[in-house]
Amino acid sequence: MDVKEQLIKAINSSVKSAQEAGMLPPGEMPSFVLEAPPKKELGDFATNAAMQSARVFHRKPRDIAEAIINCLSADFIDHTVIAGPGFINFYLKGSVLYDSLASIIAKGDSFGQLPPKNVKKIQVEYVSANPTGLLHVGHGRGAACGSALVNLLRAAGYPVASEYYINDAGNQIDHLAESVNARYLQLFGVDAQVPDDGYRGKDIIDTAQVIKDRDGDKYLHMDEGARLAALKEIALKEKLKCLKRDLQAFNVDFDIWFSERTLHPDAIMDAVETLKKTGDIYEKDGALWLKSTAYGDDKDRVVIRDNGVSTYLAADIAYHRNKFQRGFGKVINIWGADHHGYVARVEASLSMLGYNPDNLKVLLLQMVNLYRDGELVKMSKRTGQSVTLEELIEEVGTDAARYFFIMRSLDSQLDFDINLAKSQSNDNPVYYIQYAHARIASLFRQAAEMGIDTSEAPELTLLTDDKEIDLIKKIIEYPEEIERAAADYAPQRIARYVYDLAGDFHSFYNQCRCIGIEPELAKARLALCGAAQRAIRLALGILGISAPEKM
């Protein structure tokens, strides 16, 4: 148990003791924050526990803080101070930080991996772009944030499955087949036109060329219906292959690739029939309508058109029902911000089907604006359309792209500075972080060349400089950051944490020599460097970013 866990446990025990002594009334202690204060003179840790519990105990926060302090029993605390409206500042005995650092060193790569949570499996569905074109930078942000969220939840001890929903049914796939068909015929000199509602990107021409190169004129002399049917399946496979290629290049893998086709028609009609029996679907003008207004939607929605064809909403109802039928306890979707009005409809359908809509969490992804040389970049140089994820990776690299996508919360618009992402300077946050990791690796190479044995247990109490203490405290915060970031579905917290950690290391490095000094102090400082390096590497791993040994 690290020092923060011990301190949280001590605070909770103190509250119970104060209640038993009649100093505080009965009541459940709410969650509270324990963190390093912004100024050293305010102690090693500070908490808002007294203020958070005021609404439970109906006492003034400072009176609650006084009761907590009076009943506090923890031999690692030197003294406490009540500050402001009721903050409690804790000043720890010197040995506590060293014991915590020793524990971190002993844990190795298991540091920051929290115990398994006893909850049902969580599903995170993200990207799920139609397999009709290339991924663009908007998809890239969803891919980076979604995969980082999966990694984060797993580090926090949650059982998680990641899923990509393949929209491989419906009109868009028919239009894909028609578009590829036209381009395929054109490659043989046939005068064929892409339909008005078809896809005109260069990638469609590339797909047709792949088919021609592989199969020649095999489909040229088929009747149109047979050719369209054949090209539909081939084009869909080619598009999925390209999607998976680009995602893997972006360090994104999915546990499950779920085909929409598997829902047609049985699962969709079964869901519709269930909702008809509950009275949540009614017939009007030959179509079937969902009574979504009864659950907060602005109007009722068609689920089966008057021609008998199901809508996208019908498929989504069946899909989300399927998720919970598979046993997921929590479902997290990352959708584009343009889907905000869709959330109420899906939540309504889950309520109608008897599921708790609170078990669906939709995270809305805001736009990405690309800037180069201070100018907004709207179009791809290669295709004349939206900038593709593949192009962005080629220009700035996977690591920089992922960090820039993750470093802001999903619900905030992101301005992506291409020049900054490409720069090899401390102004570039991902370079700044990776350089800290590489700098530590260099220190260990130098130590090995000088014959310094870093395998021996160091005397950590030699670490007394302010920069050393700051670095120790920042490393100690890592497990708590994992817990809080996972609870908030906020991988951007880890991006910010590892940036701050790198900053504390660089400050330490610039003030505290690690090589060519008294041997025991060198070992202690190198041990601290090793702990910092591990925390940086593990945090970057959650973000899906590499931790280079040399730069």
KOLVEX-515299 format. One line per field, with one value per residue (C-alpha): x, y, z; residue in one letter; residue number from 1. Coordinates in nm, 4 decimals, always signed. Example, Ala and Ser with C-alpha at 12.3 -4.5 7.8 and 13.67 -1.06 7.14 Angstrom:
// KOLVEX-515299
c1 +1.2300, +1.3670
c2 -0.4500, -0.1060
c3 +0.7800, +0.7140
type A, S
seq 1, 2
***
This chain:
// KOLVEX-515299
c1 +0.0000, +0.1522, +0.1491, -0.1626, -0.3581, -0.2390, -0.3406, -0.6854, -0.7355, -0.6258, -0.8718, -1.1629, -1.0686, -1.0490, -1.4010, -1.5359, -1.3565, -1.4984, -1.8474, -1.8041, -1.6863, -1.9883, -1.7732, -1.9404, -2.2949, -2.3621, -2.3382, -2.1506, -1.8241, -1.8332, -1.5415, -1.2773, -0.9594, -0.6120, -0.3334, -0.0030, -0.0713, +0.0580, +0.3074, +0.5602, +0.4806, +0.1264, +0.2543, +0.3065, -0.0620, -0.3892, -0.7508, -1.0944, -1.2524, -1.3998, -1.5669, -1.6953, -1.8559, -2.0195, -2.3434, -2.3494, -2.2621, -2.4289, -2.1342, -1.8963, -1.6000, -1.3448, -1.5271, -1.5238, -1.1547, -1.0881, -1.2680, -1.0749, -0.7411, -0.8249, -0.9032, -0.6249, -0.3969, -0.1058, +0.2554, +0.3836, +0.2249, +0.4443, +0.1722, -0.1390, -0.2746, -0.6277, -0.6175, -0.8710, -1.2357, -1.1445, -0.8575, -0.6414, -0.2707, -0.0598, +0.3115, +0.4675, +0.7694, +1.0754, +1.0882, +0.7467, +0.8454, +1.1516, +0.9461, +0.6998, +0.9791, +1.1326, +0.7936, +0.7585, +1.1045, +1.0229, +0.6980, +0.8752, +0.6412, +0.3424, +0.3608, +0.0427, -0.1475, -0.4419, -0.6116, -0.8886, -1.2308, -1.5155, -1.7482, -1.9028, -1.7022, -1.7017, -1.7322, -1.5720, -1.6861, -1.5067, -1.4117, -1.6727, -1.6306, -1.8234, -1.6005, -1.6524, -1.3451, -1.0218, -0.9973, -0.9535, -0.8086, -1.1428, -1.1437, -0.7823, -0.8762, -1.1453, -0.9015, -0.6310, -0.8672, -1.0645, -0.7612, -0.6039, -0.9282, -0.9241, -0.5620, -0.6438, -0.9430, -0.7394, -0.4591, -0.7232, -0.8311, -1.1460, -1.2248, -1.2616, -1.3382, -1.2832, -1.5147, -1.5461, -1.8981, -1.8746, -2.1536, -2.1566, -2.5283, -2.7537, -2.7418, -2.3834, -2.2507, -2.4685, -2.3294, -1.9775, -2.0376, -2.1818, -1.8855, -1.6231, -1.8138, -1.7978, -1.4258, -1.3581, -1.5374, -1.3542, -1.0212, -1.1266, -1.2302, -1.6024, -1.7973, -1.9400, -2.0372, -2.0145, -2.3722, -2.4633, -2.4835, -2.1652, -1.8137, -1.5637, -1.2442, -0.9170, -0.9281, -1.2230, -1.0081, -0.7303, -0.9709, -1.0851, -0.7222, -0.6426, -0.9333, -0.8229, -0.4589, -0.5593, -0.8554, -0.8192, -1.1425, -1.3073, -1.6100, -1.6206, -1.8544, -2.0907, -2.4410, -2.4609, -2.6450, -2.3923, -2.0978, -2.2344, -2.2891, -1.9350, -1.7709, -1.9674, -1.8077, -1.4611, -1.4698, -1.5924, -1.3044, -1.0545, -1.1879, -1.1767, -0.8228, -0.7224, -0.8998, -0.7202, -0.3865, -0.4208, -0.5420, -0.2585, -0.0097, -0.1705, -0.1268, -0.4966, -0.6274, -0.9776, -1.0841, -1.4069, -1.5054, -1.8856, -2.0693, -2.3980, -2.5089, -2.5422, -2.8324, -3.0317, -3.3109, -3.3679, -3.2174, -3.3710, -3.7182, -3.7001, -3.6238, -3.9038, -4.1544, -4.0535, -4.1133, -4.4455, -4.5609, -4.4608, -4.6509, -4.3356, -4.3695, -4.6827, -4.7907, -4.8618, -4.8804, -4.7646, -4.4441, -4.3464, -4.2539, -4.0631, -4.2302, -3.9043, -4.0771, -4.1961, -3.8285, -3.7135, -3.6613, -3.7957, -4.0075, -4.0918, -3.8672, -3.9292, -3.7755, -3.9360, -4.0173, -4.3448, -4.1549, -4.0577, -3.6906, -3.5410, -3.3745, -3.0317, -3.2044, -3.3630, -3.0215, -2.8736, -3.1517, -3.0829, -2.7060, -2.7204, -2.9573, -2.7073, -2.4305, -2.6137, -2.7274, -2.3594, -2.3213, -2.1531, -2.2300, -2.1258, -2.1203, -1.9116, -1.9535, -1.7314, -1.9339, -1.8820, -2.0397, -2.2871, -2.4527, -2.5493, -2.9184, -2.8992, -2.8089, -3.1627, -3.3067, -3.0714, -3.1158, -3.4928, -3.4807, -3.2733, -3.5265, -3.8074, -3.6226, -3.5813, -3.2160, -3.0806, -2.9803, -2.7251, -2.5194, -2.4665, -2.2060, -2.1695, -1.8575, -1.8940, -1.5909, -1.5420, -1.3806, -1.0108, -0.8683, -0.5307, -0.2919, +0.0290, +0.2381, -0.0479, -0.2961, -0.5976, -0.5502, -0.8823, -0.7970, -0.5647, -0.2855, -0.3111, -0.6854, -0.8288, -1.0621, -1.0312, -0.6796, -0.6452, -0.5064, -0.2452, -0.1203, -0.1014, +0.0989, +0.3374, +0.3927, +0.4133, +0.4451, +0.2187, +0.3525, +0.3060, -0.0348, -0.1606, -0.0370, -0.1845, -0.5179, -0.5296, -0.3938, -0.7297, -1.0604, -1.2812, -1.5533, -1.3243, -1.2384, -0.8781, -0.6438, -0.3644, -0.0426, +0.1412, +0.4607, +0.4730, +0.4011, +0.6961, +0.9428, +1.2212, +1.2262, +1.1014, +0.8081, +0.6734, +0.5181, +0.5638, +0.9290, +0.9757, +0.8377, +1.0204, +1.3460, +1.3151, +1.2868, +1.5799, +1.7900, +1.7425, +1.8380, +2.1555, +2.2342, +2.2133, +2.4369, +2.6944, +2.6632, +2.7254, +3.0326, +3.1682, +3.1051, +2.8382, +2.6311, +2.2683, +2.1355, +2.2204, +1.9566, +2.0250, +2.0186, +1.7186, +1.7393, +2.0281, +1.7695, +1.7063, +1.7221, +1.3924, +1.4021, +1.4499, +1.1556, +0.9365, +1.0181, +0.9443, +0.6064, +0.5148, +0.6004, +0.3922, +0.0888, +0.0783, -0.1579, -0.3997, -0.3938, -0.4806, -0.7746, -0.9144, -0.8593, -1.0354, -1.3277, -1.3696, -1.3037, -1.0304, -0.7084, -0.6061, -0.5258, -0.2503, -0.1162, -0.0986, +0.0472, +0.3328, +0.4136, +0.4366, +0.6429, +0.8873, +0.9083, +0.9924, +1.2589, +1.4188, +1.4283, +1.5872, +1.8389, +1.9450, +2.0112, +2.1247, +2.4181, +2.3799, +2.7218, +3.0671, +2.9539, +2.9803, +2.8936, +2.6084, +2.4367, +2.4814, +2.3076, +2.0208, +1.9705, +1.9918, +1.7292, +1.5059, +1.5721, +1.4769, +1.1467, +1.0745, +1.1634, +0.9300, +0.6397, +0.7007, +0.7140, +0.3994, +0.2077, +0.3181, +0.2109, -0.1415, -0.1392, -0.0158, +0.3097, +0.6611, +0.9278, +1.2580, +1.5929, +1.7792, +1.6852
c2 +0.0000, +0.3338, +0.6490, +0.7943, +0.4748, +0.4713, +0.8323, +0.7803, +0.4788, +0.6821, +0.9637, +0.7201, +0.5475, +0.8857, +0.9755, +0.6477, +0.7102, +1.0634, +0.9245, +0.6647, +0.9377, +1.1540, +1.4225, +1.3641, +1.2391, +0.9107, +0.9155, +0.7679, +0.9440, +1.0696, +1.0393, +1.3088, +1.4273, +1.3777, +1.5370, +1.7207, +2.0907, +2.3544, +2.4998, +2.3077, +2.5103, +2.3673, +2.0194, +1.6908, +1.6206, +1.8080, +1.6928, +1.8458, +1.5650, +1.8041, +2.0200, +1.7215, +1.5725, +1.8951, +1.8142, +1.4705, +1.5712, +1.9140, +2.0741, +2.3515, +2.2125, +2.3494, +2.1771, +1.8500, +1.8979, +1.9514, +1.6280, +1.4342, +1.5664, +1.4935, +1.1291, +1.0763, +0.7844, +0.7433, +0.7286, +0.8399, +1.1860, +1.4513, +1.7164, +1.8618, +2.2104, +2.3247, +2.5781, +2.8087, +2.6974, +2.3499, +2.1938, +1.9604, +1.9782, +1.6777, +1.6987, +1.3536, +1.2184, +1.2005, +0.8202, +0.7850, +0.9052, +0.6814, +0.3786, +0.4548, +0.4905, +0.1612, -0.0072, +0.1372, +0.0113, -0.3354, -0.3554, -0.3177, -0.3114, -0.4015, -0.0488, +0.1370, -0.1802, -0.1668, -0.4775, -0.6356, -0.4780, -0.7150, -0.5815, -0.7078, -0.6623, -0.3184, -0.2794, +0.0176, +0.0700, +0.3356, +0.4484, +0.2246, +0.4266, +0.3112, +0.0786, +0.2921, +0.5138, +0.5972, +0.7025, +1.0773, +1.2805, +1.2886, +0.9097, +0.9285, +1.1265, +0.8731, +0.5871, +0.7376, +0.8308, +0.5074, +0.2795, +0.4879, +0.4608, +0.0815, +0.0684, +0.3005, +0.0999, -0.2206, -0.0608, +0.0428, -0.3201, -0.3192, -0.6099, -0.4531, -0.5587, -0.3220, -0.3417, -0.2050, -0.2020, -0.2713, -0.0931, -0.3555, -0.3460, -0.0846, +0.1705, +0.2848, -0.0610, -0.0719, +0.2687, +0.1399, -0.1501, +0.0812, +0.3190, +0.0449, -0.1102, +0.2162, +0.2594, -0.1060, -0.0709, +0.2548, +0.0740, -0.1388, +0.1630, +0.1257, +0.4519, +0.4137, +0.6856, +0.6925, +0.7470, +1.0795, +0.9235, +0.7187, +0.7598, +0.9557, +0.9393, +0.8253, +0.5252, +0.3885, +0.3981, +0.2263, -0.0470, -0.1028, -0.1183, -0.3815, -0.5919, -0.5566, -0.6378, -0.9470, -1.0809, -0.9183, -0.9025, -1.1803, -0.9607, -0.7598, -0.9895, -1.0729, -0.9328, -0.6169, -0.7741, -1.0548, -0.8155, -0.5750, -0.8605, -0.9890, -0.6471, -0.5566, -0.8425, -0.7864, -0.4093, -0.4519, -0.6878, -0.4504, -0.1532, -0.3434, -0.4512, -0.0854, +0.0192, -0.2466, -0.1554, +0.2121, +0.1345, -0.1085, +0.1546, +0.3807, +0.1228, +0.0378, -0.3181, -0.4418, -0.7524, -0.7801, -0.6791, -0.6933, -0.7183, -0.5304, -0.7959, -1.0462, -0.8396, -0.8568, -0.9505, -1.1742, -0.9704, -0.6478, -0.7932, -0.9672, -0.6333, -0.4641, -0.7335, -0.7070, -0.3319, -0.3761, -0.6049, -0.3487, -0.0778, +0.1243, +0.0831, +0.1768, +0.1759, +0.4942, +0.5581, +0.2034, +0.2467, +0.1422, +0.4213, +0.4225, +0.6244, +0.7979, +1.1227, +0.9425, +0.9190, +1.2721, +1.2700, +1.5656, +1.3433, +0.9794, +0.7920, +0.5471, +0.2030, +0.0151, +0.2161, +0.1761, -0.0409, -0.2856, -0.1798, -0.1204, +0.2100, +0.2666, +0.3243, -0.0209, -0.1774, +0.0290, -0.0791, -0.4432, -0.3855, -0.2264, -0.4945, -0.7498, -0.5844, -0.6346, -0.9818, -1.0698, -0.9886, -0.6493, -0.4533, -0.1178, -0.0027, +0.2964, +0.4449, +0.7131, +0.8994, +1.2129, +1.5265, +1.5303, +1.2260, +1.4133, +1.4034, +1.0287, +0.9520, +1.0050, +0.7627, +0.4813, +0.5433, +0.5405, +0.2072, +0.0527, +0.1676, +0.0202, -0.3112, -0.3209, -0.2152, +0.0634, +0.3453, +0.4604, +0.1574, +0.3240, +0.6002, +0.8007, +1.0144, +1.2759, +1.3570, +1.7169, +1.8340, +1.8452, +2.1490, +2.0960, +2.3909, +2.4182, +2.7362, +2.9035, +2.8266, +2.5981, +2.2786, +2.1601, +1.9356, +1.6474, +1.7257, +1.3719, +1.3266, +1.6785, +1.5621, +1.5435, +1.4764, +1.1037, +0.9424, +0.7698, +1.1069, +1.2508, +0.9514, +0.9890, +1.3559, +1.3707, +1.0057, +0.7843, +0.8958, +1.2683, +1.2236, +1.0069, +1.2423, +1.5510, +1.3746, +1.2545, +1.5573, +1.7417, +1.6071, +1.4516, +1.7104, +2.0030, +2.1124, +2.0326, +2.2583, +2.0334, +2.2214, +2.0079, +2.2147, +2.1712, +1.7985, +1.7571, +1.9675, +1.8046, +2.0551, +2.0877, +2.2879, +1.9621, +1.7837, +1.4289, +1.4969, +1.6519, +1.3378, +1.0859, +1.2770, +1.2333, +0.8566, +0.8463, +1.0685, +0.8233, +0.5339, +0.7236, +0.7684, +0.3942, +0.3259, +0.5661, +0.4044, +0.0601, +0.1866, +0.3271, +0.0004, +0.1373, -0.1514, -0.0394, -0.3782, -0.3179, -0.1757, +0.2000, +0.4216, +0.6313, +0.8598, +1.0336, +1.1925, +1.5215, +1.7875, +1.9654, +1.8461, +1.4881, +1.5118, +1.6695, +1.3861, +1.1198, +1.2761, +1.2945, +0.9272, +0.8300, +1.0004, +0.7614, +0.4902, +0.7557, +0.9217, +0.5876, +0.5402, +0.8900, +0.9059, +0.5711, +0.6794, +0.9924, +0.8146, +1.0738, +0.9469, +1.3117, +1.3101, +1.0557, +1.2695, +1.5656, +1.3594, +1.2133, +1.5596, +1.6973, +1.3966, +1.4570, +1.8197, +1.7201, +1.4836, +1.7453, +1.9883, +1.7211, +1.6299, +1.9906, +2.0372, +1.6963, +1.5151, +1.1382, +1.0330, +1.1252, +1.1880, +1.0005, +0.6363, +0.5832, +0.9053, +0.8106, +0.4763, +0.6459, +0.8997, +0.6346, +0.4317, +0.7393, +0.7830, +0.4214, +0.4664, +0.7811, +0.6072, +0.3193, +0.5530, +0.7435, +0.4222, +0.2793, +0.6045, +0.6280, +0.2668, +0.3585, +0.6369, +0.3934, +0.5848, +0.4417, +0.5046, +0.5275, +0.4441, +0.6815, +1.0057
c3 +0.0000, -0.1036, +0.1062, -0.0583, +0.0003, +0.3631, +0.4084, +0.2539, +0.4780, +0.7808, +0.6967, +0.6594, +0.9863, +1.1582, +1.0424, +1.1837, +1.5139, +1.5288, +1.4708, +1.7439, +1.9810, +1.8972, +1.7372, +1.4017, +1.3282, +1.1456, +0.7682, +0.4735, +0.4015, +0.0391, -0.1997, -0.1690, -0.3358, -0.1915, -0.3897, -0.3671, -0.3022, -0.5473, -0.2966, -0.0847, +0.2271, +0.2159, +0.2991, +0.1216, +0.0590, +0.0981, +0.1023, +0.0615, +0.2691, +0.5263, +0.2632, +0.0650, +0.3765, +0.4999, +0.3142, +0.4806, +0.8363, +0.8250, +0.9997, +0.9067, +0.7054, +0.9527, +1.2425, +1.0474, +0.9709, +1.3427, +1.4289, +1.1625, +1.2897, +1.6543, +1.5736, +1.3204, +1.3989, +1.1595, +1.2738, +0.9339, +0.9699, +1.1295, +1.1706, +1.0054, +0.9383, +0.8590, +0.5775, +0.4138, +0.4283, +0.5524, +0.3588, +0.5634, +0.4808, +0.5789, +0.6538, +0.6448, +0.8249, +0.6016, +0.5921, +0.4299, +0.0833, +0.0828, +0.1844, -0.0940, -0.3498, -0.2341, -0.2779, -0.6285, -0.7246, -0.5888, -0.7893, -1.1224, -1.4216, -1.2038, -1.0603, -1.1469, -1.2391, -1.0026, -0.8576, -1.0684, -1.0222, -0.9405, -1.2096, -1.5295, -1.8462, -2.0081, -2.3829, -2.5570, -2.9160, -3.1163, -3.4676, -3.6427, -3.9624, -4.2668, -4.4746, -4.7828, -4.7722, -4.5947, -4.2326, -4.1888, -3.9014, -3.7193, -3.7112, -3.5951, -3.2870, -3.2014, -3.2601, -3.0385, -2.7552, -2.7740, -2.7639, -2.4843, -2.2861, -2.3265, -2.2053, -1.9166, -1.7973, -1.8102, -1.6066, -1.3518, -1.3165, -1.5258, -1.7607, -2.1055, -2.4617, -2.7541, -3.0534, -3.4063, -3.5518, -3.9235, -4.1119, -4.3841, -4.4595, -4.6106, -4.8882, -4.8308, -4.9214, -5.2324, -5.3314, -5.2676, -5.5059, -5.7714, -5.7407, -5.7630, -6.0523, -6.2499, -6.1841, -6.2701, -6.6048, -6.6773, -6.6369, -6.9369, -7.1426, -7.0794, -7.0574, -6.7072, -6.4615, -6.0856, -5.9603, -5.8028, -5.4575, -5.5111, -5.3738, -5.5808, -5.3777, -5.5302, -5.2953, -5.4973, -5.8114, -5.6163, -5.5053, -5.8638, -5.9760, -5.7110, -5.8358, -6.1978, -6.1178, -5.9244, -6.1255, -6.4661, -6.6667, -6.4666, -6.3840, -6.7054, -6.8981, -6.6126, -6.6212, -6.4111, -6.1169, -6.0778, -6.1220, -5.8597, -5.6154, -5.6675, -5.6509, -5.3378, -5.1423, -5.2871, -5.2322, -4.8734, -4.7948, -4.9562, -4.7617, -4.4332, -4.5125, -4.5613, -4.2392, -4.0378, -4.1974, -4.1061, -3.7548, -3.6856, -3.8069, -3.5459, -3.2665, -3.2601, -3.2406, -3.1672, -2.9776, -3.1758, -3.5302, -3.5240, -3.8560, -3.8889, -4.1371, -3.8547, -3.7208, -4.0463, -4.0433, -3.7393, -3.4546, -3.5839, -3.6275, -3.2904, -3.1222, -3.3170, -3.2239, -2.8589, -2.8622, -3.0403, -2.7596, -2.4968, -2.6828, -2.7576, -3.1341, -3.3259, -3.6902, -3.8852, -4.2603, -4.3269, -4.1257, -3.7733, -3.5315, -3.2034, -2.9237, -2.8417, -2.7375, -2.4252, -2.3238, -2.4004, -2.7797, -2.9762, -3.2034, -3.2651, -3.5077, -3.7917, -3.7392, -4.0300, -4.3418, -4.5315, -4.7841, -4.5100, -4.5006, -4.1564, -4.0691, -3.9172, -3.5834, -3.5968, -3.6495, -3.3663, -3.1309, -3.2120, -3.1838, -2.8400, -2.7209, -2.8500, -2.6472, -2.3206, -2.4254, -2.4563, -2.0867, -2.0874, -1.7728, -1.9126, -2.2735, -2.3796, -2.7273, -2.8781, -3.1390, -3.3424, -3.1986, -3.4889, -3.3250, -3.0080, -3.0947, -3.1479, -2.7865, -2.6517, -2.9088, -2.8195, -2.4461, -2.4972, -2.6798, -2.4009, -2.1411, -2.3512, -2.3685, -1.9901, -1.9663, -1.7490, -1.9867, -1.7284, -1.8322, -2.1707, -2.1722, -2.4928, -2.5275, -2.7998, -3.0091, -3.1206, -3.4434, -3.5264, -3.7042, -3.8709, -3.8974, -4.0962, -4.0901, -3.9064, -4.1845, -4.1581, -4.3620, -4.5033, -4.7926, -4.8609, -5.1060, -5.2376, -5.2796, -5.2683, -4.9897, -4.6107, -4.4842, -4.4220, -4.1105, -4.3253, -4.4543, -4.1028, -3.9803, -4.2732, -4.1918, -3.8109, -3.7029, -3.4955, -3.1565, -3.2097, -3.3719, -3.0863, -2.8147, -2.9806, -3.0266, -2.6649, -2.4803, -2.4854, -2.3599, -2.6260, -2.5794, -2.6615, -3.0143, -3.1021, -3.2970, -3.4254, -3.5080, -3.7632, -3.7386, -3.3613, -3.3852, -3.6255, -3.4290, -3.2307, -2.9477, -2.5928, -2.7258, -2.8673, -2.5661, -2.6945, -2.7821, -2.4348, -2.2683, -2.4854, -2.4411, -2.0633, -2.1114, -2.3536, -2.1263, -1.8382, -2.0654, -2.1532, -1.7835, -1.7275, -2.0273, -1.8839, -1.5413, -1.6914, -1.8769, -1.5484, -1.3669, -1.1326, -0.9959, -1.0080, -0.8949, -0.5293, -0.2945, -0.2750, +0.0332, -0.0638, +0.2411, +0.0648, -0.1644, +0.0157, -0.2556, -0.3300, -0.6911, -0.5769, -0.3376, -0.6063, -0.8445, -0.5829, -0.5080, -0.8744, -0.9293, -0.6254, -0.7828, -1.0803, -0.9428, -0.8182, -1.1608, -1.3195, -1.0823, -1.1266, -1.5017, -1.5479, -1.3301, -1.5446, -1.8788, -1.9240, -2.0884, -2.1310, -1.7575, -1.8240, -2.1088, -1.8733, -1.5885, -1.7926, -1.9320, -1.5763, -1.4689, -1.7542, -1.6458, -1.2880, -1.4184, -1.6425, -1.3472, -1.1300, -1.3999, -1.4493, -1.0781, -0.9530, -1.1104, -1.1269, -1.2611, -1.1320, -0.7743, -0.4449, -0.5314, -0.2826, -0.3831, -0.7488, -0.6851, -0.5025, -0.7787, -1.0480, -0.8624, -0.8615, -1.2340, -1.2936, -1.1134, -1.3130, -1.6376, -1.5591, -1.4783, -1.8036, -2.0050, -1.8468, -1.8956, -2.2587, -2.3011, -2.1926, -2.4506, -2.7188, -2.7616, -2.7802, -2.5165, -2.7090, -2.5503, -2.7824, -2.9570
type M, D, V, K, E, Q, L, I, K, A, I, N, S, S, V, K, S, A, Q, E, A, G, M, L, P, P, G, E, M, P, S, F, V, L, E, A, P, P, K, K, E, L, G, D, F, A, T, N, A, A, M, Q, S, A, R, V, F, H, R, K, P, R, D, I, A, E, A, I, I, N, C, L, S, A, D, F, I, D, H, T, V, I, A, G, P, G, F, I, N, F, Y, L, K, G, S, V, L, Y, D, S, L, A, S, I, I, A, K, G, D, S, F, G, Q, L, P, P, K, N, V, K, K, I, Q, V, E, Y, V, S, A, N, P, T, G, L, L, H, V, G, H, G, R, G, A, A, C, G, S, A, L, V, N, L, L, R, A, A, G, Y, P, V, A, S, E, Y, Y, I, N, D, A, G, N, Q, I, D, H, L, A, E, S, V, N, A, R, Y, L, Q, L, F, G, V, D, A, Q, V, P, D, D, G, Y, R, G, K, D, I, I, D, T, A, Q, V, I, K, D, R, D, G, D, K, Y, L, H, M, D, E, G, A, R, L, A, A, L, K, E, I, A, L, K, E, K, L, K, C, L, K, R, D, L, Q, A, F, N, V, D, F, D, I, W, F, S, E, R, T, L, H, P, D, A, I, M, D, A, V, E, T, L, K, K, T, G, D, I, Y, E, K, D, G, A, L, W, L, K, S, T, A, Y, G, D, D, K, D, R, V, V, I, R, D, N, G, V, S, T, Y, L, A, A, D, I, A, Y, H, R, N, K, F, Q, R, G, F, G, K, V, I, N, I, W, G, A, D, H, H, G, Y, V, A, R, V, E, A, S, L, S, M, L, G, Y, N, P, D, N, L, K, V, L, L, L, Q, M, V, N, L, Y, R, D, G, E, L, V, K, M, S, K, R, T, G, Q, S, V, T, L, E, E, L, I, E, E, V, G, T, D, A, A, R, Y, F, F, I, M, R, S, L, D, S, Q, L, D, F, D, I, N, L, A, K, S, Q, S, N, D, N, P, V, Y, Y, I, Q, Y, A, H, A, R, I, A, S, L, F, R, Q, A, A, E, M, G, I, D, T, S, E, A, P, E, L, T, L, L, T, D, D, K, E, I, D, L, I, K, K, I, I, E, Y, P, E, E, I, E, R, A, A, A, D, Y, A, P, Q, R, I, A, R, Y, V, Y, D, L, A, G, D, F, H, S, F, Y, N, Q, C, R, C, I, G, I, E, P, E, L, A, K, A, R, L, A, L, C, G, A, A, Q, R, A, I, R, L, A, L, G, I, L, G, I, S, A, P, E, K, M
seq 1, 2, 3, 4, 5, 6, 7, 8, 9, 10, 11, 12, 13, 14, 15, 16, 17, 18, 19, 20, 21, 22, 23, 24, 25, 26, 27, 28, 29, 30, 31, 32, 33, 34, 35, 36, 37, 38, 39, 40, 41, 42, 43, 44, 45, 46, 47, 48, 49, 50, 51, 52, 53, 54, 55, 56, 57, 58, 59, 60, 61, 62, 63, 64, 65, 66, 67, 68, 69, 70, 71, 72, 73, 74, 75, 76, 77, 78, 79, 80, 81, 82, 83, 84, 85, 86, 87, 88, 89, 90, 91, 92, 93, 94, 95, 96, 97, 98, 99, 100, 101, 102, 103, 104, 105, 106, 107, 108, 109, 110, 111, 112, 113, 114, 115, 116, 117, 118, 119, 120, 121, 122, 123, 124, 125, 126, 127, 128, 129, 130, 131, 132, 133, 134, 135, 136, 137, 138, 139, 140, 141, 142, 143, 144, 145, 146, 147, 148, 149, 150, 151, 152, 153, 154, 155, 156, 157, 158, 159, 160, 161, 162, 163, 164, 165, 166, 167, 168, 169, 170, 171, 172, 173, 174, 175, 176, 177, 178, 179, 180, 181, 182, 183, 184, 185, 186, 187, 188, 189, 190, 191, 192, 193, 194, 195, 196, 197, 198, 199, 200, 201, 202, 203, 204, 205, 206, 207, 208, 209, 210, 211, 212, 213, 214, 215, 216, 217, 218, 219, 220, 221, 222, 223, 224, 225, 226, 227, 228, 229, 230, 231, 232, 233, 234, 235, 236, 237, 238, 239, 240, 241, 242, 243, 244, 245, 246, 247, 248, 249, 250, 251, 252, 253, 254, 255, 256, 257, 258, 259, 260, 261, 262, 263, 264, 265, 266, 267, 268, 269, 270, 271, 272, 273, 274, 275, 276, 277, 278, 279, 280, 281, 282, 283, 284, 285, 286, 287, 288, 289, 290, 291, 292, 293, 294, 295, 296, 297, 298, 299, 300, 301, 302, 303, 304, 305, 306, 307, 308, 309, 310, 311, 312, 313, 314, 315, 316, 317, 318, 319, 320, 321, 322, 323, 324, 325, 326, 327, 328, 329, 330, 331, 332, 333, 334, 335, 336, 337, 338, 339, 340, 341, 342, 343, 344, 345, 346, 347, 348, 349, 350, 351, 352, 353, 354, 355, 356, 357, 358, 359, 360, 361, 362, 363, 364, 365, 366, 367, 368, 369, 370, 371, 372, 373, 374, 375, 376, 377, 378, 379, 380, 381, 382, 383, 384, 385, 386, 387, 388, 389, 390, 391, 392, 393, 394, 395, 396, 397, 398, 399, 400, 401, 402, 403, 404, 405, 406, 407, 408, 409, 410, 411, 412, 413, 414, 415, 416, 417, 418, 419, 420, 421, 422, 423, 424, 425, 426, 427, 428, 429, 430, 431, 432, 433, 434, 435, 436, 437, 438, 439, 440, 441, 442, 443, 444, 445, 446, 447, 448, 449, 450, 451, 452, 453, 454, 455, 456, 457, 458, 459, 460, 461, 462, 463, 464, 465, 466, 467, 468, 469, 470, 471, 472, 473, 474, 475, 476, 477, 478, 479, 480, 481, 482, 483, 484, 485, 486, 487, 488, 489, 490, 491, 492, 493, 494, 495, 496, 497, 498, 499, 500, 501, 502, 503, 504, 505, 506, 507, 508, 509, 510, 511, 512, 513, 514, 515, 516, 517, 518, 519, 520, 521, 522, 523, 524, 525, 526, 527, 528, 529, 530, 531, 532, 533, 534, 535, 536, 537, 538, 539, 540, 541, 542, 543, 544, 545, 546, 547, 548, 549, 550, 551
***
